[in-house]
Amino acid sequence: MRRNVVGAALAVAAVFVVSSGLLAQRGGGAAAAPAAPAAPAPNRDISGVWMMKNPPGSNRGFTNFTYTDPKLQQDGKGTPALTAWGLEQFKQAKDSNGGNYRLDETNDPVLTKCYPPGVPRVYFHPYPFEVIHTPKQTLLVYEYDHWMRRVFTDGRKLPDDPDALWMGTSVGRWEGNDFVVESNGFNDRTWLDRIGHAHTDQLKVTERFRRLDRDHLELDIRMEDPKALAKPWDATFYYELRPNWELGEISCSGDYLDYTAVEKPR
């Protein structure tokens, strides 16, 4: 309900802004006042609830299913550099998010088995996430399926022989005002994105959170996997602060994923 109300309000606001702009262009109204400058980013603090919001001019749609620019994908230039193993695994993927297979045909592990999304695929789910700083760790809490990652900031290093986990093991540090998170120890049962790029337990993910101002966050992601990727795969996501939002309850096991349910005639 919260997101529906917000969405409706934004839609109304958008119509108003467009209408006002047309009036100004036609001499039927006053020109819009310049936007107020954004408040500066706080020092070494990315806490808050963040929702994906692409900047003006971005080619990225809200429901993107892979990390590359859609225009590059159309030209065949947006695919990652895969090893022979990675290419063979990708050929076996039957994704529904890219529109290639129906929901009853896909082998997407999230859709067919309700598996955890893994990292960094978790960022593709169209729900917000929250960052909570504590003295020894930073918590990344995702509305989707209640997933939470503990990013240890007590100076420890990544383990040399980590347990294989769905969301990996993560350590973080500040580099200036950038919060850098390194993760390893992933199992090999998730996809990197929503169209089926596989990875192995050798995957390492580096996330760099950069608060551009008070209300905008930039997230650079680097994926490295010598068995699946011929070279690192880089991507950037963009977010906007939602200071009045609270995370809701979204469960993978909810009825919205029961594609076989058919309403019986009354």
C-alpha positions in Angstrom: 0.0 0.0 0.0 2.8 2.4 0.9 4.5 2.0 -2.5 1.2 2.3 -4.4 0.3 5.5 -2.7 3.8 6.9 -3.3 3.6 5.8 -6.9 0.3 7.4 -7.5 1.5 10.6 -5.9 4.6 10.6 -8.1 2.5 10.0 -11.2 0.3 13.0 -10.4 3.3 15.1 -9.7 4.9 14.1 -13.0 1.7 15.1 -14.9 1.7 18.5 -13.1 5.4 19.1 -13.9 4.9 18.3 -17.6 1.8 20.4 -17.8 3.6 23.4 -16.1 6.6 23.0 -18.5 4.3 23.1 -21.5 2.6 26.2 -20.2 5.9 27.9 -19.7 7.1 27.0 -23.2 3.9 28.5 -24.7 4.0 31.6 -22.6 1.0 30.6 -20.6 2.7 30.4 -17.2 5.7 31.5 -15.2 9.0 29.7 -15.8 9.9 27.1 -13.2 12.2 28.2 -10.5 15.6 26.6 -10.5 15.9 23.5 -8.3 17.4 24.1 -4.9 20.9 22.8 -4.4 21.1 19.3 -2.9 22.1 19.1 0.7 25.7 17.8 1.2 26.4 14.2 2.1 27.1 13.4 5.7 30.6 12.3 6.5 31.2 8.5 6.4 27.5 7.7 6.7 25.3 5.9 4.1 22.6 4.9 6.6 18.9 5.1 5.6 16.4 3.4 3.3 17.4 3.5 -0.3 15.3 2.9 -3.5 16.6 2.5 -7.0 16.3 5.8 -9.0 18.2 6.2 -12.2 19.5 9.7 -13.0 18.1 11.6 -16.0 19.4 10.4 -19.3 20.1 6.9 -18.0 19.4 4.0 -20.4 18.8 1.7 -17.5 15.2 0.8 -16.9 13.8 0.1 -13.4 13.3 -3.6 -14.0 16.7 -4.3 -15.6 17.7 -7.9 -15.6 21.4 -7.6 -16.3 24.1 -5.1 -15.6 24.9 -3.7 -19.1 23.4 -0.8 -20.9 20.2 -1.9 -22.8 21.3 0.0 -25.9 24.6 -1.9 -25.9 22.7 -5.2 -25.5 20.7 -4.4 -28.6 24.0 -3.9 -30.5 25.5 -7.1 -29.1 28.2 -5.2 -27.2 26.8 -5.4 -23.7 27.6 -9.0 -22.8 30.2 -9.8 -20.2 33.5 -11.5 -21.2 32.9 -15.2 -20.4 35.2 -18.2 -20.1 34.3 -21.3 -22.1 32.8 -22.7 -18.9 30.8 -19.5 -18.3 29.4 -19.5 -21.9 28.3 -23.1 -21.7 26.5 -22.5 -18.4 24.8 -19.4 -19.9 23.6 -21.4 -22.9 21.8 -23.7 -20.4 20.0 -20.9 -18.6 16.3 -20.4 -19.4 15.4 -17.0 -18.1 11.9 -15.5 -17.9 13.0 -12.0 -16.9 14.5 -11.4 -20.3 11.3 -12.7 -22.0 12.9 -15.7 -23.5 11.0 -18.4 -21.6 7.6 -18.6 -19.9 7.3 -19.0 -16.2 6.5 -22.7 -16.6 9.7 -23.2 -18.7 12.3 -21.2 -16.8 15.1 -22.8 -14.7 15.7 -19.6 -12.8 16.6 -20.8 -9.2 14.8 -17.9 -7.6 11.6 -18.5 -9.5 11.5 -22.2 -9.5 13.0 -23.1 -6.1 12.7 -19.8 -4.1 16.4 -19.8 -3.6 18.0 -16.7 -2.1 19.1 -14.3 -4.9 22.7 -14.1 -3.9 25.0 -11.1 -4.4 24.9 -9.0 -6.4 21.6 -10.2 -8.0 19.7 -9.1 -4.8 19.9 -5.5 -6.1 17.7 -6.4 -9.1 14.7 -7.0 -7.0 12.5 -3.9 -7.2 12.4 -3.3 -3.5 14.3 -0.9 -1.2 17.1 -1.8 1.2 18.3 -0.2 4.4 21.8 0.5 5.7 22.4 0.4 9.5 25.8 1.3 10.9 26.9 -0.1 14.3 30.4 0.2 15.9 31.6 -3.2 14.7 29.5 -4.0 11.6 27.2 -2.5 9.0 23.9 -4.2 8.3 22.5 -4.3 4.8 18.8 -5.2 5.1 16.9 -5.9 2.0 13.1 -5.8 1.9 13.0 -8.7 -0.5 12.6 -11.9 1.5 14.0 -10.2 4.6 17.6 -10.8 3.6 20.3 -9.2 5.8 24.0 -9.1 5.3 26.5 -8.4 8.1 29.4 -6.4 6.8 32.2 -6.7 9.5 34.0 -3.4 10.0 36.2 -4.5 12.9 39.4 -4.8 10.8 39.1 -8.5 10.0 40.2 -9.8 6.6 38.2 -12.0 4.2 38.6 -15.6 5.2 41.0 -17.7 3.1 38.8 -20.8 3.3 35.3 -19.4 3.7 32.1 -21.4 4.2 30.0 -21.5 1.1 27.0 -19.2 1.9 24.1 -17.9 -0.2 25.0 -14.2 0.4 28.7 -14.7 1.2 31.0 -13.3 3.9 31.6 -9.6 3.8 34.0 -7.1 5.3 33.9 -3.4 4.9 36.1 -0.3 5.3 35.9 3.4 4.6 38.1 4.9 1.9 37.4 8.6 2.4 33.6 8.8 2.2 33.3 5.7 0.1 32.2 2.5 1.9 33.9 -0.4 0.3 32.5 -3.9 0.8 34.4 -7.1 -0.2 32.7 -10.4 -0.2 33.7 -14.0 -0.9 32.5 -17.4 0.2 29.5 -17.8 -2.1 28.0 -21.1 -3.1 27.5 -21.8 -6.8 23.7 -22.1 -6.8 22.7 -18.6 -7.7 22.9 -16.4 -10.8 24.8 -13.2 -11.1 21.8 -11.5 -12.8 18.3 -12.4 -13.8 19.1 -13.8 -17.2 21.4 -16.7 -16.2 25.0 -15.7 -16.0 26.5 -18.3 -13.6 29.3 -18.1 -11.2 31.4 -20.5 -9.1 32.5 -20.6 -5.4 35.5 -18.6 -6.5 33.4 -15.5 -7.0 34.5 -12.3 -5.3 32.3 -9.2 -5.3 33.4 -5.7 -4.4 30.8 -3.0 -3.8 31.7 0.7 -3.5 28.9 2.8 -1.9 29.3 6.5 -2.7 26.9 9.1 -1.3 26.8 11.9 -3.9 24.8 14.2 -1.6 22.3 13.7 1.2 19.7 12.1 -1.0 21.6 10.2 -3.7 23.7 7.1 -3.6 25.9 5.5 -6.3 26.8 1.9 -6.0 29.7 0.5 -8.1 29.8 -3.3 -8.3 32.7 -5.5 -9.5 32.4 -9.2 -10.0 35.5 -11.4 -10.4 35.4 -15.2 -11.0 38.3 -16.7 -12.9 36.3 -19.8 -13.9 33.2 -18.0 -15.1 34.4 -14.5 -16.2 37.3 -13.9 -18.6 37.7 -10.5 -17.0 36.0 -8.6 -14.2 32.4 -7.5 -14.8 31.6 -3.9 -13.6 28.3 -2.2 -13.1 26.8 0.9 -11.4 23.5 1.3 -9.8 21.8 4.5 -8.5 19.6 5.1 -5.5 17.6 7.8 -3.8 17.0 8.2 -0.1 13.5 7.5 1.2 13.7 9.1 4.7 10.0 8.4 5.5 9.9 4.8 4.4 10.0 1.6 6.5 10.8 -1.8 5.1 7.8 -4.0 4.5 7.4 -7.7 4.3 8.1 -9.4 1.0 8.4 -13.1 1.0 9.6 -15.3 -1.8 7.1 -17.9 -0.6 4.2 -15.5 -0.9 1.2 -16.1 -3.2 2.5 -13.8 -5.8 5.0 -16.5 -6.8 2.3 -19.2 -7.0 2.0 -19.3 -10.8 0.1 -22.6 -10.8 -2.7 -21.2 -8.7 -5.9 -20.9 -10.7 -9.0 -19.2 -9.2 -11.9 -21.6 -9.1 -15.2 -20.6 -10.6 -17.8 -19.5 -8.0 
